Amino acid sequence: MGKLTLTTFVTMDGVMQAPGGPEEDPSGGFAYGGWVAPFADEGMGEFITEVFGRAEAFLLGRRTYEIFAAYWPEHDDPADPVAGKLNRLHKFVASTTLEEPAWGPATVLDGEHPQSEIVRAKDTMEGELQVHGSGVLAQWLLARDLVDELNLLVFPVVLGAGQRLFPTGGLPTAYALTGSRTTPAGTAIQTYRPTGRAAFGTVG
């Protein structure tokens, strides 16, 4: 059985919206897109290469699927660890509006009730069913304890606005740290495994 992993770029104040460029996701009037660019370095690239090397398939939200579909087919290289995997491995897309995915191979899941389909897909794998970006989907998965491993790349910048990975009202969850490193540009990369509900007590 495979595992579902979530890899997300976040700022120090938890914003995950539009890390890659100004036009990536300006929804809600977000004006700070592209905040990863000043910190993209060799250490970040090495980690992303490792992550994509473990991919067996991808699970994406509609918006992320469409962003990727507009870029990666035009930048294809079978030897590239990211482009090669994204363009050739199966993509599962959780959406209530997408009907005919043009960038394949791809399967559209029921965007309102995809849980059983996601579990079935993961159970047929030996490697990782990977989620990248896909903020709404990521929150939905975390709220249902469907994420087996979480890779957080925390960049040394605070924005004060934008969609956050962990919204108010999220599910209280405890995690075990299973890996940690820091890139030369100061990005903290942490890998976590959920261990159950958060515990509470008194210190001292």
N, C-alpha and C positions, 0 to 999 in steps of 0.2 A: 504494500500500500504506500502511496506517495504522501507528500505533505504539502499543505497550502502555505506559501510564504508571501509576506507583504514587504516590499522594499519601498521606502518613502523618504523623500528629501523634505526636511522641515527646517524652519528658522529656529532661533533660540526661544521665541515666543510661540512656537508650535504651528506656524503658518506653513501650509503645503501647496498653496495655490500658485500656479504658473511659474515653476522654478526655471523653466528652460528658455523663456523669451517673452518680450513685451506683448506679443499678440497671441500667446498660447491660451490664456483664459482671462479676459478682462471683465468677466461677469461680476456684477455688483459694484462696478466702478473701480475695480482693482487696478491700480496704476503702477505697481511695483514688479511686474513680471520680468523674469530674467535674473533674479537675485542670486542664482547659483554661479553665474558666469565668472565673477571675480575670484571664486574659490575653487574652480575646477582645476585639478592638478593630477599629477601622476598617481598619487595615492588613491584618490577617488576612482580614477580609471582602473586601477588594479583591482579594487574591490568589486566594481561593477562587472568586470570581466569574470571574476570568480563566481559571482551570482549567476550570470547568464550561462556560465558553463554547466550549472546544475539544472537548468530549465528543461522540462519535458513538454510543457505546454504553458499557455498564458491565459489568465482570466482578467478581462478588462471591462471597465465601464464604457458606455457609448462615446462619451466625449474624448477619453484617452484613446480609444480605438481609432476615432476619426483623426485625432492629432497625429498619431503614429502612422496611420494609413496615408496621410498627406505627405509624410516625410520619408519614411524608411524605404518604400519601393524605389524612390528616386536616388537613394544612397546605398544601393545594395552591393554587398561584397560577401560571397559565401565564406571567405576566410575571416571576416570580421566577427568577433564573438557576440556582438549585439545585433548588427544588421543580419548576419547569417541566421541567427536563431529566430528573430522576430519575423523575418520574411518567409521562413520555411516551417516552423513549428505551428501546431494547431492553436488557434485563438478562440477562446470562449468569450462571448460578449453578452453581458447582462444588460438588456435594454427592453423597454416597452415600445420603442418607436422604430428601431432599426429592423428592416425586413430582409433586405438583400445585401449582405456584406460583400463589398467589392474586393476587399483585400483578404485573400485566403491563404491557407485553408482556415475556415472560420465556421463556428456554430453560434447562432443567437439563442441565448437562454431566455426564459420567461423573466423579464425584469422585475416583476412583482413577487414571484415565488420561485426563485432560482435555487433554493437551498438543496433540495433533493438532487437536482441535476449537478450541482457543484460537488456534492459528496460522491455521487456515482462516478463523475469524471476523475476525481482524485483517487478513488479506490482502484481504478484501472491502471494506475501509474506506479512506477518504481521511483521516479525522480520527483521534481518539484512542479507543482502547479503554481505559477508565479503571478502575483499581482504587482503592477507598477503604476504609480500615480493613482488615478481612479478614485478620487477623494470620497465621493458619495458611496461608492461600492465598498471602499475600505472601511468606512464607518459602519456600514451595514454588516459586514463580515465580523468586525470586532464586537459589535453588539450581540452577536449570536455565537460567540466562541468558536468561530470557524477558522481562525488564523492559528496555524501551528507554530509559526516562527515569524518574528518581526525584526526587520533590518531598518534601523533608524539612522539616517545620515543627518546629523544636526550641524548646520552651518553657522558660523559666527556672525550672525546678523539678526537684528530685531526690526520688524516692520510695523507692528502696531495695528495692522489691518490685514484682512484676507481670510480665506477659509482655513480652519484649523483641523488637524487630524483628530484630535480628541475634543469634541464639543462638550459644552455643559450638558449634564444629564446622561453622559456615557456610562457604560457598565463598569463598576468598580472591579478592577482586575489586578492581580499580583503577577509579577514576572520574575524569572530567573535570568540573570545576565550570563550568556554563554560565549560571548566574544566581544572584544573591544580593541579599537585602535584609533589613532589620530593621524590625519594626513598633514603634510608640511604646511598647507594653507590654514590649518586649524579646524578642520571638520572632524567632529567626533562621530565615529561609526560604532554603533552598539547593536549587538544582536541579542534578542530576548526570546525566551520561551514562556508562554503563559503557564501559570501554576495553579490557577483557580481564583476564587473570590479574594478581594483584598481583606486583610485582617486589621484590627484596630485595638489599641490599648493605651496605657498611660506610661509615659517615659519617666524613669527615675523613682 
